[in-house]
Amino acid sequence: MTDPEQQNQPSQPTDQAQTTPPIQPTPPVQEPAQPAAKAPPEVPNRLIQQVKNIGSPIPGKLEELKAFILECKRVLRVTKKPDKQEYTTIVKISAIGMALIGALGFIIFFAKEILF
């Protein structure tokens, strides 16, 4: 006959069941992504040139002149010729400004002649 204490205790798992790790599913293998189509760079060329010139010597006068000419060409491409109304407005404002500066100079000169 069996011992009464053994009958009341729950059965314990064997040592072999405790040592085997649980089986986990393996993650799916991912394929390398296809390279995306090359988009045009959004960085201006001037900034790229500055990065390239970090290690180069100080630019000479000729390089500065070339850079200035290129910048002037870029500005001229962007600007537009004013129409007749814009041109007359610019001329009127400029004429008023020159007249005011001339009148102010005349007043200062006249005051200097009278007071001194």
Backbone atoms as SQL, in Angstrom:
CREATE TABLE atoms (id INTEGER PRIMARY KEY, chain TEXT, resi INTEGER, resn TEXT, atom TEXT, x REAL, y REAL, z REAL);
INSERT INTO atoms VALUES
  (1, 'A', 1, 'MET', 'N', 0.811, -1.158, 0.000),
  (2, 'A', 1, 'MET', 'CA', 0.000, 0.000, 0.000),
  (3, 'A', 1, 'MET', 'C', 0.862, 1.231, 0.000),
  (4, 'A', 2, 'THR', 'N', 0.294, 2.323, -0.465),
  (5, 'A', 2, 'THR', 'CA', 1.070, 3.547, -0.556),
  (6, 'A', 2, 'THR', 'C', 0.893, 4.386, 0.678),
  (7, 'A', 3, 'ASP', 'N', 1.811, 5.256, 0.876),
  (8, 'A', 3, 'ASP', 'CA', 1.802, 6.150, 2.033),
  (9, 'A', 3, 'ASP', 'C', 0.689, 7.179, 1.855),
  (10, 'A', 4, 'PRO', 'N', -0.117, 7.535, 2.913),
  (11, 'A', 4, 'PRO', 'CA', -1.218, 8.482, 2.777),
  (12, 'A', 4, 'PRO', 'C', -0.730, 9.888, 2.438),
  (13, 'A', 5, 'GLU', 'N', 0.481, 10.280, 2.821),
  (14, 'A', 5, 'GLU', 'CA', 0.975, 11.624, 2.498),
  (15, 'A', 5, 'GLU', 'C', 1.200, 11.766, 1.000),
  (16, 'A', 6, 'GLN', 'N', 1.631, 10.712, 0.357),
  (17, 'A', 6, 'GLN', 'CA', 1.882, 10.776, -1.073),
  (18, 'A', 6, 'GLN', 'C', 0.578, 10.913, -1.844),
  (19, 'A', 7, 'GLN', 'N', -0.509, 10.392, -1.331),
  (20, 'A', 7, 'GLN', 'CA', -1.778, 10.468, -2.035),
  (21, 'A', 7, 'GLN', 'C', -2.353, 11.880, -1.987),
  (22, 'A', 8, 'ASN', 'N', -2.121, 12.660, -0.924),
  (23, 'A', 8, 'ASN', 'CA', -2.682, 14.003, -0.788),
  (24, 'A', 8, 'ASN', 'C', -1.879, 15.062, -1.561),
  (25, 'A', 9, 'GLN', 'N', -0.634, 14.828, -1.852),
  (26, 'A', 9, 'GLN', 'CA', 0.195, 15.818, -2.544),
  (27, 'A', 9, 'GLN', 'C', -0.053, 15.743, -4.047),
  (28, 'A', 10, 'PRO', 'N', -0.056, 16.901, -4.690),
  (29, 'A', 10, 'PRO', 'CA', -0.220, 16.868, -6.144),
  (30, 'A', 10, 'PRO', 'C', 1.040, 16.313, -6.790),
  (31, 'A', 11, 'SER', 'N', 0.859, 15.772, -7.951),
  (32, 'A', 11, 'SER', 'CA', 2.020, 15.195, -8.628),
  (33, 'A', 11, 'SER', 'C', 2.916, 16.321, -9.129),
  (34, 'A', 12, 'GLN', 'N', 4.213, 16.160, -8.999),
  (35, 'A', 12, 'GLN', 'CA', 5.178, 17.174, -9.418),
  (36, 'A', 12, 'GLN', 'C', 5.735, 16.780, -10.778),
  (37, 'A', 13, 'PRO', 'N', 6.062, 17.782, -11.600),
  (38, 'A', 13, 'PRO', 'CA', 6.610, 17.444, -12.914),
  (39, 'A', 13, 'PRO', 'C', 8.004, 16.856, -12.763),
  (40, 'A', 14, 'THR', 'N', 8.367, 16.119, -13.742),
  (41, 'A', 14, 'THR', 'CA', 9.686, 15.483, -13.704),
  (42, 'A', 14, 'THR', 'C', 10.753, 16.497, -14.052),
  (43, 'A', 15, 'ASP', 'N', 11.990, 16.170, -13.735),
  (44, 'A', 15, 'ASP', 'CA', 13.113, 17.068, -14.017),
  (45, 'A', 15, 'ASP', 'C', 13.287, 17.282, -15.515),
  (46, 'A', 16, 'GLN', 'N', 12.978, 16.290, -16.307),
  (47, 'A', 16, 'GLN', 'CA', 13.163, 16.384, -17.742),
  (48, 'A', 16, 'GLN', 'C', 12.223, 17.439, -18.341),
  (49, 'A', 17, 'ALA', 'N', 11.017, 17.578, -17.852),
  (50, 'A', 17, 'ALA', 'CA', 10.066, 18.557, -18.380),
  (51, 'A', 17, 'ALA', 'C', 10.491, 19.978, -18.028),
  (52, 'A', 18, 'GLN', 'N', 11.187, 20.163, -16.922),
  (53, 'A', 18, 'GLN', 'CA', 11.596, 21.503, -16.511),
  (54, 'A', 18, 'GLN', 'C', 12.795, 21.990, -17.310),
  (55, 'A', 19, 'THR', 'N', 13.628, 21.156, -17.817),
  (56, 'A', 19, 'THR', 'CA', 14.851, 21.585, -18.489),
  (57, 'A', 19, 'THR', 'C', 14.643, 21.920, -19.956),
  (58, 'A', 20, 'THR', 'N', 13.635, 21.452, -20.618),
  (59, 'A', 20, 'THR', 'CA', 13.454, 21.763, -22.041),
  (60, 'A', 20, 'THR', 'C', 12.796, 23.137, -22.178),
  (61, 'A', 21, 'PRO', 'N', 13.403, 24.027, -22.949),
  (62, 'A', 21, 'PRO', 'CA', 12.832, 25.371, -23.122),
  (63, 'A', 21, 'PRO', 'C', 11.606, 25.309, -24.020),
  (64, 'A', 22, 'PRO', 'N', 10.702, 26.263, -23.856),
  (65, 'A', 22, 'PRO', 'CA', 9.521, 26.282, -24.725),
  (66, 'A', 22, 'PRO', 'C', 9.930, 26.651, -26.152),
  (67, 'A', 23, 'ILE', 'N', 9.244, 26.132, -27.118),
  (68, 'A', 23, 'ILE', 'CA', 9.551, 26.385, -28.525),
  (69, 'A', 23, 'ILE', 'C', 8.876, 27.697, -28.932),
  (70, 'A', 24, 'GLN', 'N', 9.712, 28.620, -29.487),
  (71, 'A', 24, 'GLN', 'CA', 9.197, 29.912, -29.919),
  (72, 'A', 24, 'GLN', 'C', 9.264, 29.980, -31.433),
  (73, 'A', 25, 'PRO', 'N', 8.303, 30.656, -32.053),
  (74, 'A', 25, 'PRO', 'CA', 8.342, 30.759, -33.520),
  (75, 'A', 25, 'PRO', 'C', 9.494, 31.668, -33.942),
  (76, 'A', 26, 'THR', 'N', 10.129, 31.340, -35.042),
  (77, 'A', 26, 'THR', 'CA', 11.234, 32.161, -35.549),
  (78, 'A', 26, 'THR', 'C', 10.654, 33.340, -36.323),
  (79, 'A', 27, 'PRO', 'N', 11.289, 34.510, -36.220),
  (80, 'A', 27, 'PRO', 'CA', 10.778, 35.676, -36.950),
  (81, 'A', 27, 'PRO', 'C', 10.990, 35.480, -38.446),
  (82, 'A', 28, 'PRO', 'N', 10.119, 36.058, -39.264),
  (83, 'A', 28, 'PRO', 'CA', 10.282, 35.907, -40.713),
  (84, 'A', 28, 'PRO', 'C', 11.533, 36.642, -41.185),
  (85, 'A', 29, 'VAL', 'N', 12.193, 36.077, -42.171),
  (86, 'A', 29, 'VAL', 'CA', 13.403, 36.684, -42.727),
  (87, 'A', 29, 'VAL', 'C', 12.977, 37.787, -43.681),
  (88, 'A', 30, 'GLN', 'N', 13.561, 38.976, -43.478),
  (89, 'A', 30, 'GLN', 'CA', 13.214, 40.106, -44.329),
  (90, 'A', 30, 'GLN', 'C', 14.231, 40.224, -45.452),
  (91, 'A', 31, 'GLU', 'N', 13.728, 40.460, -46.635),
  (92, 'A', 31, 'GLU', 'CA', 14.587, 40.650, -47.795),
  (93, 'A', 31, 'GLU', 'C', 15.139, 42.073, -47.753),
  (94, 'A', 32, 'PRO', 'N', 16.343, 42.308, -48.269),
  (95, 'A', 32, 'PRO', 'CA', 16.859, 43.680, -48.296),
  (96, 'A', 32, 'PRO', 'C', 15.983, 44.557, -49.188),
  (97, 'A', 33, 'ALA', 'N', 15.784, 45.776, -48.761),
  (98, 'A', 33, 'ALA', 'CA', 14.912, 46.694, -49.491),
  (99, 'A', 33, 'ALA', 'C', 15.563, 47.087, -50.807),
  (100, 'A', 34, 'GLN', 'N', 14.732, 47.313, -51.796),
  (101, 'A', 34, 'GLN', 'CA', 15.224, 47.759, -53.092),
  (102, 'A', 34, 'GLN', 'C', 15.654, 49.216, -52.965),
  (103, 'A', 35, 'PRO', 'N', 16.768, 49.608, -53.580),
  (104, 'A', 35, 'PRO', 'CA', 17.176, 51.014, -53.488),
  (105, 'A', 35, 'PRO', 'C', 16.155, 51.902, -54.184),
  (106, 'A', 36, 'ALA', 'N', 15.824, 52.996, -53.527),
  (107, 'A', 36, 'ALA', 'CA', 14.828, 53.922, -54.067),
  (108, 'A', 36, 'ALA', 'C', 15.428, 54.673, -55.247),
  (109, 'A', 37, 'ALA', 'N', 14.554, 55.181, -56.091),
  (110, 'A', 37, 'ALA', 'CA', 15.023, 55.978, -57.216),
  (111, 'A', 37, 'ALA', 'C', 15.701, 57.223, -56.676),
  (112, 'A', 38, 'LYS', 'N', 16.793, 57.610, -57.315),
  (113, 'A', 38, 'LYS', 'CA', 17.574, 58.737, -56.814),
  (114, 'A', 38, 'LYS', 'C', 16.822, 60.033, -57.086),
  (115, 'A', 39, 'ALA', 'N', 16.470, 60.733, -56.016),
  (116, 'A', 39, 'ALA', 'CA', 15.772, 62.009, -56.130),
  (117, 'A', 39, 'ALA', 'C', 16.802, 63.109, -56.336),
  (118, 'A', 40, 'PRO', 'N', 16.428, 64.190, -57.013),
  (119, 'A', 40, 'PRO', 'CA', 17.379, 65.285, -57.188),
  (120, 'A', 40, 'PRO', 'C', 17.715, 65.903, -55.835),
  (121, 'A', 41, 'PRO', 'N', 18.951, 66.313, -55.648),
  (122, 'A', 41, 'PRO', 'CA', 19.326, 66.872, -54.345),
  (123, 'A', 41, 'PRO', 'C', 18.611, 68.188, -54.095),
  (124, 'A', 42, 'GLU', 'N', 18.225, 68.390, -52.843),
  (125, 'A', 42, 'GLU', 'CA', 17.538, 69.621, -52.467),
  (126, 'A', 42, 'GLU', 'C', 18.508, 70.640, -51.887),
  (127, 'A', 43, 'VAL', 'N', 19.774, 70.265, -51.788),
  (128, 'A', 43, 'VAL', 'CA', 20.781, 71.153, -51.232),
  (129, 'A', 43, 'VAL', 'C', 21.344, 72.003, -52.365),
  (130, 'A', 44, 'PRO', 'N', 21.418, 73.329, -52.206),
  (131, 'A', 44, 'PRO', 'CA', 21.985, 74.174, -53.251),
  (132, 'A', 44, 'PRO', 'C', 23.446, 73.814, -53.509),
  (133, 'A', 45, 'ASN', 'N', 23.859, 74.029, -54.757),
  (134, 'A', 45, 'ASN', 'CA', 25.234, 73.697, -55.143),
  (135, 'A', 45, 'ASN', 'C', 26.247, 74.502, -54.343),
  (136, 'A', 46, 'ARG', 'N', 25.876, 75.718, -53.967),
  (137, 'A', 46, 'ARG', 'CA', 26.805, 76.561, -53.213),
  (138, 'A', 46, 'ARG', 'C', 27.181, 75.905, -51.891),
  (139, 'A', 47, 'LEU', 'N', 26.195, 75.285, -51.220),
  (140, 'A', 47, 'LEU', 'CA', 26.483, 74.619, -49.952),
  (141, 'A', 47, 'LEU', 'C', 27.349, 73.390, -50.171),
  (142, 'A', 48, 'ILE', 'N', 27.118, 72.681, -51.264),
  (143, 'A', 48, 'ILE', 'CA', 27.947, 71.514, -51.562),
  (144, 'A', 48, 'ILE', 'C', 29.381, 71.953, -51.810),
  (145, 'A', 49, 'GLN', 'N', 29.552, 73.053, -52.540),
  (146, 'A', 49, 'GLN', 'CA', 30.901, 73.554, -52.809),
  (147, 'A', 49, 'GLN', 'C', 31.583, 74.004, -51.519),
  (148, 'A', 50, 'GLN', 'N', 30.813, 74.593, -50.592),
  (149, 'A', 50, 'GLN', 'CA', 31.406, 75.013, -49.325),
  (150, 'A', 50, 'GLN', 'C', 31.907, 73.814, -48.546),
  (151, 'A', 51, 'VAL', 'N', 31.165, 72.708, -48.591),
  (152, 'A', 51, 'VAL', 'CA', 31.603, 71.504, -47.894),
  (153, 'A', 51, 'VAL', 'C', 32.880, 70.974, -48.528),
  (154, 'A', 52, 'LYS', 'N', 32.965, 71.010, -49.849),
  (155, 'A', 52, 'LYS', 'CA', 34.160, 70.527, -50.540),
  (156, 'A', 52, 'LYS', 'C', 35.365, 71.421, -50.256),
  (157, 'A', 53, 'ASN', 'N', 35.113, 72.709, -50.039),
  (158, 'A', 53, 'ASN', 'CA', 36.208, 73.652, -49.859),
  (159, 'A', 53, 'ASN', 'C', 36.667, 73.781, -48.413),
  (160, 'A', 54, 'ILE', 'N', 36.143, 72.960, -47.509),
  (161, 'A', 54, 'ILE', 'CA', 36.532, 73.082, -46.104),
  (162, 'A', 54, 'ILE', 'C', 38.025, 72.838, -45.942),
  (163, 'A', 55, 'GLY', 'N', 38.538, 71.838, -46.595),
  (164, 'A', 55, 'GLY', 'CA', 39.947, 71.509, -46.436),
  (165, 'A', 55, 'GLY', 'C', 40.847, 72.224, -47.416),
  (166, 'A', 56, 'SER', 'N', 40.290, 72.934, -48.403),
  (167, 'A', 56, 'SER', 'CA', 41.128, 73.581, -49.396),
  (168, 'A', 56, 'SER', 'C', 41.638, 74.927, -48.893),
  (169, 'A', 57, 'PRO', 'N', 42.670, 75.437, -49.527),
  (170, 'A', 57, 'PRO', 'CA', 43.233, 76.717, -49.083),
  (171, 'A', 57, 'PRO', 'C', 42.266, 77.872, -49.331),
  (172, 'A', 58, 'ILE', 'N', 42.596, 79.017, -48.776),
  (173, 'A', 58, 'ILE', 'CA', 41.768, 80.216, -48.915),
  (174, 'A', 58, 'ILE', 'C', 41.708, 80.591, -50.393),
  (175, 'A', 59, 'PRO', 'N', 40.506, 80.848, -50.937),
  (176, 'A', 59, 'PRO', 'CA', 40.409, 81.147, -52.368),
  (177, 'A', 59, 'PRO', 'C', 41.078, 82.475, -52.695),
  (178, 'A', 60, 'GLY', 'N', 41.651, 82.527, -53.880),
  (179, 'A', 60, 'GLY', 'CA', 42.311, 83.743, -54.326),
  (180, 'A', 60, 'GLY', 'C', 41.314, 84.726, -54.897),
  (181, 'A', 61, 'LYS', 'N', 41.821, 85.829, -55.377),
  (182, 'A', 61, 'LYS', 'CA', 40.966, 86.883, -55.930),
  (183, 'A', 61, 'LYS', 'C', 40.238, 86.403, -57.181),
  (184, 'A', 62, 'LEU', 'N', 40.896, 85.555, -57.982),
  (185, 'A', 62, 'LEU', 'CA', 40.273, 85.069, -59.209),
  (186, 'A', 62, 'LEU', 'C', 39.055, 84.200, -58.902),
  (187, 'A', 63, 'GLU', 'N', 39.161, 83.327, -57.900),
  (188, 'A', 63, 'GLU', 'CA', 38.031, 82.478, -57.531),
  (189, 'A', 63, 'GLU', 'C', 36.881, 83.310, -56.966),
  (190, 'A', 64, 'GLU', 'N', 37.208, 84.343, -56.184),
  (191, 'A', 64, 'GLU', 'CA', 36.165, 85.218, -55.641),
  (192, 'A', 64, 'GLU', 'C', 35.455, 85.966, -56.761),
  (193, 'A', 65, 'LEU', 'N', 36.218, 86.412, -57.765),
  (194, 'A', 65, 'LEU', 'CA', 35.630, 87.111, -58.905),
  (195, 'A', 65, 'LEU', 'C', 34.706, 86.180, -59.693),
  (196, 'A', 66, 'LYS', 'N', 35.143, 84.932, -59.899),
  (197, 'A', 66, 'LYS', 'CA', 34.308, 83.960, -60.612),
  (198, 'A', 66, 'LYS', 'C', 33.013, 83.698, -59.848),
  (199, 'A', 67, 'ALA', 'N', 33.119, 83.549, -58.531),
  (200, 'A', 67, 'ALA', 'CA', 31.928, 83.302, -57.718),
  (201, 'A', 67, 'ALA', 'C', 30.976, 84.498, -57.782),
  (202, 'A', 68, 'PHE', 'N', 31.530, 85.713, -57.765),
  (203, 'A', 68, 'PHE', 'CA', 30.703, 86.920, -57.843),
  (204, 'A', 68, 'PHE', 'C', 29.985, 86.998, -59.187),
  (205, 'A', 69, 'ILE', 'N', 30.694, 86.679, -60.261),
  (206, 'A', 69, 'ILE', 'CA', 30.085, 86.721, -61.597),
  (207, 'A', 69, 'ILE', 'C', 28.963, 85.691, -61.705),
  (208, 'A', 70, 'LEU', 'N', 29.195, 84.496, -61.176),
  (209, 'A', 70, 'LEU', 'CA', 28.152, 83.464, -61.206),
  (210, 'A', 70, 'LEU', 'C', 26.920, 83.898, -60.408),
  (211, 'A', 71, 'GLU', 'N', 27.141, 84.536, -59.265),
  (212, 'A', 71, 'GLU', 'CA', 26.016, 85.019, -58.450),
  (213, 'A', 71, 'GLU', 'C', 25.259, 86.126, -59.182),
  (214, 'A', 72, 'CYS', 'N', 25.977, 87.009, -59.881),
  (215, 'A', 72, 'CYS', 'CA', 25.320, 88.070, -60.650),
  (216, 'A', 72, 'CYS', 'C', 24.488, 87.485, -61.784),
  (217, 'A', 73, 'LYS', 'N', 25.012, 86.463, -62.457),
  (218, 'A', 73, 'LYS', 'CA', 24.248, 85.811, -63.528),
  (219, 'A', 73, 'LYS', 'C', 22.961, 85.206, -62.978),
  (220, 'A', 74, 'ARG', 'N', 23.058, 84.589, -61.810),
  (221, 'A', 74, 'ARG', 'CA', 21.872, 83.984, -61.201),
  (222, 'A', 74, 'ARG', 'C', 20.823, 85.049, -60.882),
  (223, 'A', 75, 'VAL', 'N', 21.258, 86.185, -60.335),
  (224, 'A', 75, 'VAL', 'CA', 20.324, 87.263, -59.988),
  (225, 'A', 75, 'VAL', 'C', 19.674, 87.825, -61.247),
  (226, 'A', 76, 'LEU', 'N', 20.458, 87.990, -62.316),
  (227, 'A', 76, 'LEU', 'CA', 19.899, 88.532, -63.556),
  (228, 'A', 76, 'LEU', 'C', 18.884, 87.580, -64.184),
  (229, 'A', 77, 'ARG', 'N', 19.077, 86.275, -64.016),
  (230, 'A', 77, 'ARG', 'CA', 18.101, 85.312, -64.535),
  (231, 'A', 77, 'ARG', 'C', 16.782, 85.411, -63.772),
  (232, 'A', 78, 'VAL', 'N', 16.865, 85.704, -62.478),
  (233, 'A', 78, 'VAL', 'CA', 15.663, 85.738, -61.641),
  (234, 'A', 78, 'VAL', 'C', 14.880, 87.037, -61.839),
  (235, 'A', 79, 'THR', 'N', 15.582, 88.138, -62.042),
  (236, 'A', 79, 'THR', 'CA', 14.903, 89.434, -62.140),
  (237, 'A', 79, 'THR', 'C', 14.120, 89.531, -63.441),
  (238, 'A', 80, 'LYS', 'N', 13.173, 90.478, -63.458),
  (239, 'A', 80, 'LYS', 'CA', 12.355, 90.682, -64.653),
  (240, 'A', 80, 'LYS', 'C', 12.329, 92.169, -64.984),
  (241, 'A', 81, 'LYS', 'N', 12.024, 92.456, -66.215),
  (242, 'A', 81, 'LYS', 'CA', 11.931, 93.839, -66.658),
  (243, 'A', 81, 'LYS', 'C', 10.589, 94.410, -66.187),
  (244, 'A', 82, 'PRO', 'N', 10.602, 95.616, -65.558),
  (245, 'A', 82, 'PRO', 'CA', 9.329, 96.175, -65.071),
  (246, 'A', 82, 'PRO', 'C', 8.461, 96.642, -66.241),
  (247, 'A', 83, 'ASP', 'N', 7.151, 96.596, -66.049),
  (248, 'A', 83, 'ASP', 'CA', 6.260, 97.123, -67.084),
  (249, 'A', 83, 'ASP', 'C', 6.203, 98.647, -66.954),
  (250, 'A', 84, 'LYS', 'N', 5.447, 99.290, -67.830),
  (251, 'A', 84, 'LYS', 'CA', 5.440, 100.756, -67.885),
  (252, 'A', 84, 'LYS', 'C', 4.949, 101.382, -66.579),
  (253, 'A', 85, 'GLN', 'N', 3.910, 100.823, -65.972),
  (254, 'A', 85, 'GLN', 'CA', 3.367, 101.387, -64.732),
  (255, 'A', 85, 'GLN', 'C', 4.387, 101.274, -63.593),
  (256, 'A', 86, 'GLU', 'N', 5.030, 100.112, -63.452),
  (257, 'A', 86, 'GLU', 'CA', 6.048, 99.947, -62.405),
  (258, 'A', 86, 'GLU', 'C', 7.207, 100.913, -62.623),
  (259, 'A', 87, 'TYR', 'N', 7.613, 101.076, -63.889),
  (260, 'A', 87, 'TYR', 'CA', 8.738, 101.959, -64.193),
  (261, 'A', 87, 'TYR', 'C', 8.413, 103.411, -63.833),
  (262, 'A', 88, 'THR', 'N', 7.220, 103.894, -64.200),
  (263, 'A', 88, 'THR', 'CA', 6.870, 105.287, -63.880),
  (264, 'A', 88, 'THR', 'C', 6.756, 105.487, -62.370),
  (265, 'A', 89, 'THR', 'N', 6.243, 104.494, -61.641),
  (266, 'A', 89, 'THR', 'CA', 6.161, 104.604, -60.181),
  (267, 'A', 89, 'THR', 'C', 7.556, 104.700, -59.573),
  (268, 'A', 90, 'ILE', 'N', 8.474, 103.875, -60.038),
  (269, 'A', 90, 'ILE', 'CA', 9.848, 103.903, -59.523),
  (270, 'A', 90, 'ILE', 'C', 10.502, 105.246, -59.819),
  (271, 'A', 91, 'VAL', 'N', 10.299, 105.774, -61.032),
  (272, 'A', 91, 'VAL', 'CA', 10.891, 107.067, -61.401),
  (273, 'A', 91, 'VAL', 'C', 10.315, 108.184, -60.540),
  (274, 'A', 92, 'LYS', 'N', 9.000, 108.177, -60.298),
  (275, 'A', 92, 'LYS', 'CA', 8.382, 109.226, -59.470),
  (276, 'A', 92, 'LYS', 'C', 8.919, 109.189, -58.040),
  (277, 'A', 93, 'ILE', 'N', 8.985, 108.007, -57.449),
  (278, 'A', 93, 'ILE', 'CA', 9.470, 107.893, -56.068),
  (279, 'A', 93, 'ILE', 'C', 10.931, 108.318, -55.976),
  (280, 'A', 94, 'SER', 'N', 11.732, 107.927, -56.959),
  (281, 'A', 94, 'SER', 'CA', 13.146, 108.323, -56.947),
  (282, 'A', 94, 'SER', 'C', 13.286, 109.834, -57.085),
  (283, 'A', 95, 'ALA', 'N', 12.489, 110.457, -57.961),
  (284, 'A', 95, 'ALA', 'CA', 12.556, 111.910, -58.149),
  (285, 'A', 95, 'ALA', 'C', 12.140, 112.644, -56.874),
  (286, 'A', 96, 'ILE', 'N', 11.092, 112.171, -56.205),
  (287, 'A', 96, 'ILE', 'CA', 10.662, 112.797, -54.948),
  (288, 'A', 96, 'ILE', 'C', 11.764, 112.680, -53.897),
  (289, 'A', 97, 'GLY', 'N', 12.396, 111.532, -53.806),
  (290, 'A', 97, 'GLY', 'CA', 13.485, 111.343, -52.842),
  (291, 'A', 97, 'GLY', 'C', 14.659, 112.267, -53.119),
  (292, 'A', 98, 'MET', 'N', 15.057, 112.387, -54.386),
  (293, 'A', 98, 'MET', 'CA', 16.173, 113.291, -54.722),
  (294, 'A', 98, 'MET', 'C', 15.810, 114.744, -54.440),
  (295, 'A', 99, 'ALA', 'N', 14.560, 115.132, -54.724),
  (296, 'A', 99, 'ALA', 'CA', 14.131, 116.508, -54.461),
  (297, 'A', 99, 'ALA', 'C', 14.159, 116.800, -52.958),
  (298, 'A', 100, 'LEU', 'N', 13.702, 115.847, -52.132),
  (299, 'A', 100, 'LEU', 'CA', 13.725, 116.052, -50.678),
  (300, 'A', 100, 'LEU', 'C', 15.156, 116.175, -50.152),
  (301, 'A', 101, 'ILE', 'N', 16.045, 115.340, -50.620),
  (302, 'A', 101, 'ILE', 'CA', 17.439, 115.411, -50.161),
  (303, 'A', 101, 'ILE', 'C', 18.082, 116.720, -50.624),
  (304, 'A', 102, 'GLY', 'N', 17.787, 117.137, -51.857),
  (305, 'A', 102, 'GLY', 'CA', 18.321, 118.412, -52.351),
  (306, 'A', 102, 'GLY', 'C', 17.782, 119.593, -51.554),
  (307, 'A', 103, 'ALA', 'N', 16.482, 119.586, -51.257),
  (308, 'A', 103, 'ALA', 'CA', 15.884, 120.678, -50.484),
  (309, 'A', 103, 'ALA', 'C', 16.471, 120.722, -49.079),
  (310, 'A', 104, 'LEU', 'N', 16.665, 119.557, -48.461),
  (311, 'A', 104, 'LEU', 'CA', 17.259, 119.510, -47.123),
  (312, 'A', 104, 'LEU', 'C', 18.689, 120.066, -47.151),
  (313, 'A', 105, 'GLY', 'N', 19.451, 119.707, -48.168),
  (314, 'A', 105, 'GLY', 'CA', 20.810, 120.244, -48.302),
  (315, 'A', 105, 'GLY', 'C', 20.807, 121.754, -48.500),
  (316, 'A', 106, 'PHE', 'N', 19.881, 122.267, -49.311),
  (317, 'A', 106, 'PHE', 'CA', 19.787, 123.712, -49.530),
  (318, 'A', 106, 'PHE', 'C', 19.424, 124.434, -48.240),
  (319, 'A', 107, 'ILE', 'N', 18.476, 123.872, -47.460),
  (320, 'A', 107, 'ILE', 'CA', 18.068, 124.503, -46.195),
  (321, 'A', 107, 'ILE', 'C', 19.243, 124.544, -45.226),
  (322, 'A', 108, 'ILE', 'N', 19.986, 123.465, -45.131),
  (323, 'A', 108, 'ILE', 'CA', 21.144, 123.435, -44.225),
  (324, 'A', 108, 'ILE', 'C', 22.190, 124.452, -44.684),
  (325, 'A', 109, 'PHE', 'N', 22.470, 124.513, -45.997),
  (326, 'A', 109, 'PHE', 'CA', 23.449, 125.473, -46.515),
  (327, 'A', 109, 'PHE', 'C', 22.985, 126.907, -46.261),
  (328, 'A', 110, 'PHE', 'N', 21.712, 127.201, -46.513),
  (329, 'A', 110, 'PHE', 'CA', 21.172, 128.543, -46.322),
  (330, 'A', 110, 'PHE', 'C', 21.219, 128.946, -44.848),
  (331, 'A', 111, 'ALA', 'N', 20.863, 128.003, -43.943),
  (332, 'A', 111, 'ALA', 'CA', 20.902, 128.291, -42.510),
  (333, 'A', 111, 'ALA', 'C', 22.335, 128.558, -42.063),
  (334, 'A', 112, 'LYS', 'N', 23.281, 127.841, -42.604),
  (335, 'A', 112, 'LYS', 'CA', 24.695, 128.044, -42.246),
  (336, 'A', 112, 'LYS', 'C', 25.172, 129.431, -42.696),
  (337, 'A', 113, 'GLU', 'N', 24.754, 129.875, -43.899),
  (338, 'A', 113, 'GLU', 'CA', 25.160, 131.187, -44.404),
  (339, 'A', 113, 'GLU', 'C', 24.554, 132.317, -43.573),
  (340, 'A', 114, 'ILE', 'N', 23.321, 132.152, -43.124),
  (341, 'A', 114, 'ILE', 'CA', 22.656, 133.198, -42.361),
  (342, 'A', 114, 'ILE', 'C', 23.209, 133.270, -40.937),
  (343, 'A', 115, 'LEU', 'N', 23.385, 132.105, -40.284),
  (344, 'A', 115, 'LEU', 'CA', 23.790, 132.086, -38.885),
  (345, 'A', 115, 'LEU', 'C', 25.287, 132.321, -38.688),
  (346, 'A', 116, 'PHE', 'N', 26.104, 131.933, -39.593),
  (347, 'A', 116, 'PHE', 'CA', 27.558, 132.057, -39.376),
  (348, 'A', 116, 'PHE', 'C', 28.119, 133.062, -40.289);
